[in-house]
């Protein structure tokens, strides 16, 4: 990645108030990009967006629901971005069982709305789009092997299925409207189980651990043997930025990309919990949450060989650096430190790795 490439670059970032969006916004701001954020509001309280004062460095901030096609169309037309990074989503598996319609409206039709707004805006404004989906977009039949980009889209639960649908939508728009040499170019990024400081999402492992630490309560764990591709949030974000950069350079990267950790960081939930409790200065314990719980895949991993070989991408932080940075971040927040400075410092440490 070339930080000077992003200096002065006008970027529309949907979902900029969420966990991943706030980290990406801070990173883009640190490189001098003109970031226009689009979201319906801040999804959690507290939030990384609020504590790190992400709004302070935005070029502009637009309030709109990604499910509203007119509002999304207006936002793209008004902001006139060169790059669109689409992160807005309903990101929770368990919530998708309770609110399947909301999940599909947000993740599928929200993607349609963004891509259609880009189509309508035309090539004179938007030059590159990266649609961020999930490692759960694949049809997981417990194959016990990492997914490659050519595997079938699918999903058992509404969330995973909606992300598979979003990938199919992206592919259809790319083939139908964005295949010409002079038009916008569209790619997708697939990653999951991203962790880092400042996440307060519901039904996520690190937020659950941090909430238990704050309350002095045992950590309730649903499935300690479930295996996931854990990685710091900045790892896949670097992949999304690299793909956008290559799209703008005219390279043939308008396709789907996996961004996952090294094989040794694909670990069971139990490992992560035990490691964080060892790093945390206060005593922490965990217990099994008896449920009931909706279906979850036992094994999930991504094969990122294509990104390694064709993009030169690699995960800069492994699991040990990741967990140490999370503990550092949350201890600093507990101490009332300047979390914008702490977060920016972690971005700088990551880029220097």
Secondary structure, DSSP 8 states (H G I E B T S, - for coil): --HHHHTT-EEEEETTTSHHHHHHHHHHHHTT-EEEEEESS--SSS-HHHHTTGGGG-SEEEE--TT-HHHHHHHHHHH--SEEEE------HHHHHH-HHHHHIIIIIHHHHHHHHHHHH-TTT--EEEEE--GGGB-----SS-B-TTS-B--SSHHHHHHHHHHHHHHHHHHHHS-STTS-EEEEEE---EE-TT---TT-HHHHHHHHHHHT--EEES-TT-EEE-EEHHHHHHHHHHHHHHHHTT-S--SEEE----GGGEEEHHHHHHHHHHHSSS---EEE---------SB--B--HHIIIII----SS-HHHHHHHHHHHHHHHHTT--HHHHHHHHHHHHHH-
